[in-house]
């Protein structure tokens, strides 16, 4: 038995399956069909190079991506500044991109079980995967790309939640007569920080990042209350007004998504390897989630192939490189939050200014 099972059909899982297929392996994908929300994410130049390496550069076109014109921020003081030395990349429609990745794999004959994986059992030389319909699959190795919930993220995995960050966001169609600048905007406020990013198809995502216990009462469900908080900003409020989105924001209930940093002490257990958000979920302020997902899926695939040949060295190297990347990210994250000192007495900022 040399079958490798990939759990999860997000960017990390699909990248892992693609890498295995390119290596001549026939992986099995375990993932139910799902609706993937697009939240205004950016595909960096590094991420594009990973797609090239997977032979998927053709998936990027005017429907899935729009070139970024940069990043602007109000951070540290009330001045609006354009970021320098920052990769512009492209604003993407993640839902459409993942759909194209999945379709490409299906066209190549990938075997897929559209059931949720509900359990893992370690075997002497493999793994047994329990499906929601009661069936079991045996595999020589498993790549767990099941997202933040991490099927393999049991207490033994020692995954630690570092904060309570969430994002309360809305996505709107931008009127045809409004000028849509293809740039991201970040603004620090007492509650945390706001983020605005354009998306293909003349859409705009606007989100408030704060800790779950600090989100104003009702703002997670009431568009009017959410808009009241947005109107207290400087640049975010001005941009919403210039796009003519005030009435639309009032009428739409925000969606709330988890954004907390969850980090592990290890990624490999027996013949199970975690990748993407199942490995680590990082505060999006200083992270590049899509690059991490593409890289980790691809590297986990190479490590899984080696494990089926009883070679654990690539798995150890993958784990080491990933953990080093997390340490670097956390250092950058601390530095970014340390710059903002206008709201030192506010709970959100005092938590992040405290010594680690």
N, C-alpha and C positions, 0 to 999 in steps of 0.2 A: 504494500500500500504506500504510494508516494503522493497521494492527492493532497493538495493544499486548498483549504477553505478560507475565503475572505468573507468576513462578516461586516456588512454595512456598505451602502451604495452612495456614500458621499465622495468628495474629491479624493480623500486618502484611500478609501476602499477601491474605488474605480481605478486609481493610479496603480495600486498594488496588483489588481487583476490584469491590467494592461501590461505591466512590466513582466509578470509571469508568462503571459501569452507571447510576448516578444521573445522570451527566453525559450520558447518551445514547449512550455508546460500548459496543461489544460486545467486551470483553476476552477473551483466551484464558488459561485457568489451566493451568499445567503442574505437576503434583504427584502423586506416587503416593499411594495410600491408606496411612495410617499410624495407629498407635496413639499417642495423645497422653497422656503421663502427667500427672496432676494432682499438684502439689507444694505445695499450701497457699498459693496466691497471693491477693493482695488487689486488688480492683478499687476504685480510689479514686473520689472524687466527680468528679474531672477526667476519668477514664476513662469513667465513666457518661455524662458530657456528650458525649464523642466518639461513644459508641454512639448516643445520641439523634440526633446530627447525621447519622448513617448510617441513621437510621430503624430501628434495631435494639434500641430500649429494651425491646420486648416479649420479647426473648430472655432477659431477666433476671427470674427468678421464684424460688420456693422451691426448685426443683430445681437451679438453676444457681448460686444465691447465698444467703448468709445474712448479715444485718446484723452488722457488727463492733461489739463493745463496747469497743474500744480496744486499746491496746498497753502492755504492761508489760515492764520490763527490769531486769536487774542489770548495770550498766555503769559503770565508774569506781570503784565500791566495792561492798560486799556487800549493800547495801540494795536491796529491790525497790521500784521506783517506777513509777507510771503516767505515760505520756508525755502532755504537755500540748501544745496547739497542733498536734496530729497528726490528719490526716484519718482518720476511722474507716473509711469505705468499707464494702466487703462482702467476705467470704471466698467464693471462687468454686470451682466445679468447671470447671477450664479445658477439660478434655477434652469435657465436655458442651456448654460454650459454643461452642467451635470447631466441634463437630459441628452445632450449630444454625445457626451462621453459614454453614457450607458447604452445608447443606440449603437454606437460604434462597436462596443463589445458584443452586443446581441447579434449584430450582423456578422461578426467573426465566429459565431457559434458557441459563445460562452454559455455554460450550463448555469442556470440560476434557479434557486428555490425562493419563491416569493412568500416566505414565511419568516416570522421573527425567530431568532435564536434565543432560547430562554435558559440555557444551561451549558456549562462546559465541564467535562470530566477528564482529568489528566490520565493518560495511559502510559505504560512503560516506554513505548516508542511512538507516541502519538497523542491524539486528543479525540474525545467523543463529544459531538455537538448535539444538544437536544433542541428540537424544533417545536414551535407552538402547537403544531398539529399532532404531536406525539411521536413523530419519527425521530430516529437518531442517525447521524452521519459520523463515520469514522474518517479521520484525516491524519496524515503524517505531520502536519503543522497547520496552525491557524493564525491568521492575521486578524486581530480584532480592531476594526475601524468603525465600531458601533457608536461613536460620538461621546458626548459628555457623560452619558449614563454608563458607558464602558461595561459591557457584559462581563469582562474579566476583571473589572475594578473592584474586586472583593477586598475586605480589610487587609488581607495578606499583601495586596499590591501597594499598600501604604501611600495612597494618593491623598494629598493634603489640600484643603480649600484655604486659600490665603486671604480672601476677601468676600464681600457679598455683592459685587457689582452686577447690576442688571441694566438693560437698555429699554426705555419706553419710547417707542418709535412709531412714526407714520410714514407711509409711502404715497405720494400723490402724482397724478398726471399734471404736467406743467402746461398751462394754456399756450396755444400756438403763437399768440402775440407777445409772449414774455421772452426776454432774452435769457437763455439758459447758459451760464458759464460752466464749462466742464472742469470745475475745480472743487476740491473739498474744502470745508470750512470747519475749524475746531475753535470752540470758545469756552474757556474756563469760567465757572460760576461757583457761587457758594455751595450749591448742592452737589457739584461734580463737574461735568463738562458736556457740552452739546457738540453734536457732529452732524454735518450736512454733506451729502454726496449725491451727485447726479447719477442717473442710471440710463442705459440704452432705452430708446423708446420715449424720450422726453419725460422721464420720471425723476422725482427727487425724494430721497430718503432724509428724514430729519429725526434725530434721536437724542434723548437725554440719558446720559450714563451717570448713575448714582448708585449708592448701596440700597439694597432692597428695603431696609428699615428706614431709609431717609426719603424715599419717594413720597411726595406730598399725598395726603389722603385723597383718594378719588381720582388722582391724575392718571392712574393706570387704566381707568375705564371711561373717563369723561374727557372728550376732546376739548371742551371748553376750559376745564381746569388745566389740562396739559398746555393749551394755548396761552393761558394766563401766565404760566411759568415761562414759556418761550418769549412772551412779550417783554419780560424783564431783562432780556439780554441786549447786547449792543448790535453785533453783526448778524446774529441769527434772525432776530426780529426784523432787521432791515431787509434781509434777503427774502424772508417769507413775504414781506409786504411787496417787494419789487416783483416777485413772481405771481402776485395776486392769489396767494394761497390761504389768506387769513380765514375766509369763510369755510373753506374746505377743511382746514385744521379743526375748527370748532365743531364741525359736523361728524368727524370721524373718531371713533374710539381707538386709542393707541393700542399697539401690541407690545407685550413685554417679553423680552428674551433674556436668558441667563448670559452673563458675560464675565463671571468670576474666574479668577486664576486658580486652577487646580493642577498641582504638580506632583509627580511621582518620585519615588526613590529608585525604581527600576521599571523597565518596560518589557522584560522577557521573563517568562515563567515556564519552565519546561520547554514545550514546543508551541507556546502561545506568545505572539509578539503583538504589542499594541502600537497603533499608529494614529496620526491625526489627533482629533480631540479626545479620543479614547486613551491616548498616551498622556497628553497634557492640554489643558485649556488655558489660554493666556489672555490677559487684559489686552484688548485690541488697540489701546493707545500706542503701544510701542512694538506691537507684534505684526508679523505678516502671516496671517493664518493660512492663506491659500498656498504660499510658498512652502510653509511647513507641512501642510497636508500632502502636497505633490511630492516633496522630497521624502517625507517619512513613509509614504505608501510605497514608493519605489525602492527605498532602502530596506524596508521590512520584507519586501518580496525577495530581494536578493538574499537576505539573511535566512528567510524561510526555506528557500531552495537549498542552501547550505545545510540547514538543520536536517533536512530529509536525507542528506548524505552523511549524517553524523558529524558534521563540522560546525561547532558552536562559535568559532572565532568571528565570523561576520556578524552574528547576533550580538556578541559582546561589543564589537566595534560600533555597531548601530546604536546600541543603548548608551555607550559612552559619548558618542557624538551628539545624540539628542539631549542628554543631560547637560552637556557643556553648553549647548545652545540655549537651554532654559536658564542656566546661570547667567549667561550674557544678557538675555532678555530681561531678567529681573533687575540686573544692574542698570540697564538702560531705562527701565520703567521707573526705578527709584530716582534716577537723575532727572527725568522729565517732570515727575511730580514735585521734586525738590525746588524746581525753578519757580513754581507758583506759590507766592508768599502773601498774597492779598487776603486770603481767607484762613489764616492759621488757626483761628479759634473755632472754625466750623468743623463739625464731626468728620465729614468726608475727608477733609485735608489733614486734620490732626492725626487721623488713623494712618495716613500715608506718609506723614512726616515723622512718625514715631520710629525709633531705632528698630531695625529688624531683629 
